[in-house]
């Protein structure tokens, strides 16, 4: 993998606006998919909230690699300090809000379970194991505080939060510096082959029903690899090297290995948005892609991206009381599915986004600032 040792031009490298829209709308997709479950309605594509989480993983791989490459001149990949700095950044980005949400979910689990169980009595799609809401054991608390829960089948999905993917993300962050060194040492092709072979090998050993959700990194490693390869291809593209197209094609091949058509489409869309400014346009897709990029960029997309993490973590805390209250009403239950869905989701959206914005300003941003402050080198006077 011939990644740039110098920092690319700022205008081309620092921010890819369309990623904001993808991240923001993926979090909205998760909210809507849970709204369908809580109201007993079904919309074929919209109910696939699992695919939205897959999109998050691809974007996580992309963004981690994108910024890691940009910082390489200042933060050499071989340095242990770079590893520590990277992990500290990610911890302070994820942990402050997660710990707050975890404390609330542990304290209020029984109430949320009553709402969820009451909904499930009328709409079986809302059914879930009671242990997710009622396990307030010390073991469960410790495994979540230390983020190791994703590797333990009995704890991987054992709170009222949709946090199985948070544990998965933290595993990815721990492995990420090693993954980048591997790709650098063995080049993109062989590094991707080794990583995907490792993931597939573990999947052969680990029974498919062992984890209630795919919270163990090898089960989803290929998705992170797709994002990393797209980021590497983008940086090679900016250097006008012949390896760029090959690396992007490799990302598509790894996406195809997931056997998910939606993952393949999303990978192809990101690759196309990265490449659409090329001078040649044989398929006449530049204008449509420019329109898509415009829709996925801008201030609204930035707002959606800034609130995406909080929206993902807290939306069920708002949705369950609303859906549970309405589910007790015969008049509500007799409504058409689309009307039930609207009755629950519209107030949830009106409440969750302002709450998420306040959380972003008062919890997430101060957490990030604290991490930066703690990572600053200390100068000792003699």
Buried (B, 14 or more C-beta within 10 A) or exposed (E): BBBBEEBBEEEEBEEBBBBBBBBBBBBBBBBBBBBBBBBBBEBEEBBBBBBBBBBBBBBBBBBBBBBBBBBBEEBEBEEEEBBEBBBBBBBBBBBBBBBBBBEBBBEBBEBBBEBBBBBBEBBEBBEBEEBBBBBBEEEBBEBBBEBBBBBBBBBBBBBBBBBBBBBBBBBBBBBBBEBBBBBBEBBBBEBBBBBBEBBEEBBEEBEEEEBBBBBBBBBBBBBBBBBBBBBBBBBBBBEEBEBBBBBBEBBBBBBBBBEBEBBBEBBBBBBBBBBBEEEEEEEEEBEEBEEBBEEBBBEEBBBBBBBBBBBBBBBBBBBBBBBBBBBEEEEBBEBEBEEBBBBBBEBBBEBBBEBBBEBBEEBBEEBBEEBEEEEEEEEEEE
